[in-house]
């Protein structure tokens, strides 16, 4: 059987794709984007907070080891997610 039978091509394994994956998960749990499996939007704010906290932890642990682009990306993703999370909690 083919390696990618029935699956879209997977993103390159790098820091940006990891952060993008975590942010997509957070956005899904905030209720901003639909679950790719069900096509439905659902809120699970504790899971959204967990994904955001994971990105924050990665930001702390990688401090000083990121390229300028990676640093800007993680900063903007975190700011956006935190803003959306606060809006969703209200």
C-alpha angles and dihedrals in degrees: 000000000000118000095236099036106157095353129102114240111280119242120254112274105249140120095270094051090050092052090044090052093049092047091050088053091050092048090050092051091046086056096244096118132030124255104259090220098052103020088228131120115232134170122229103161096180089057090045090053090048092055092047091048089050091054090048090051091050089050091054095044094049096044108141094012101080130093115244090256093051091048092050091046096052091044094052093043091052094047091049095046094047091050092049091046093052089049091050093049093054 
